[in-house]
Amino acid sequence: MSPFSFNKVGGVIFGVVALAHGARIGLGLPVQIGNVDIPMSGSWFGLLIAGALCAWGLGSKR
């Protein structure tokens, strides 16, 4: 797989993750891992990071 294709595939995967975080924020869905409730701020942080990595992957020329 060429580096260009790798960046595009990674960008799409991070885009899906960013959409999942956005859906959680928009719908107000609770997330619990074991006995720990994950705060909504975790999804805001995930949306920011995954969105940036998506833009970086899909925007790369090489």
C-alpha positions in Angstrom: 0.0 0.0 0.0 1.4 3.4 -1.0 1.8 6.1 1.7 -0.9 8.1 -0.2 -3.4 5.3 0.0 -2.5 4.7 3.7 -3.2 8.4 4.5 -6.6 8.2 2.7 -7.7 5.0 4.5 -6.6 6.4 7.8 -8.4 9.7 7.1 -11.6 7.8 6.4 -11.3 5.7 9.6 -10.7 8.8 11.7 -13.7 10.5 10.0 -15.9 7.7 11.1 -14.6 8.0 14.6 -15.2 11.7 14.5 -18.8 11.2 13.3 -19.4 8.7 16.2 -18.2 11.3 18.7 -20.4 13.9 17.1 -23.4 11.6 17.2 -22.8 10.9 20.9 -22.6 14.7 21.6 -25.7 15.5 19.4 -27.8 12.7 20.8 -26.6 13.0 24.4 -25.8 9.3 24.6 -24.3 8.1 27.9 -21.1 5.9 27.8 -20.1 3.7 30.7 -17.0 1.5 30.9 -17.3 -0.8 33.8 -18.5 1.4 36.7 -17.0 4.5 35.2 -19.2 7.1 33.4 -17.3 8.8 30.6 -18.0 12.5 30.6 -19.2 14.3 27.5 -16.0 16.3 27.5 -14.2 13.1 26.4 -16.2 13.1 23.2 -15.5 16.8 22.6 -11.8 16.0 22.9 -12.2 12.9 20.7 -14.1 14.8 18.1 -11.4 17.5 18.0 -8.5 15.0 17.7 -10.2 12.6 15.3 -11.4 15.4 13.2 -8.0 16.9 12.9 -6.4 13.6 12.0 -9.2 13.0 9.4 -8.5 16.4 7.8 -4.7 15.7 7.9 -5.1 12.3 6.3 -7.5 13.3 3.6 -5.7 16.6 2.9 -2.3 15.1 2.4 -0.9 15.2 -1.2 1.8 12.5 -0.8 
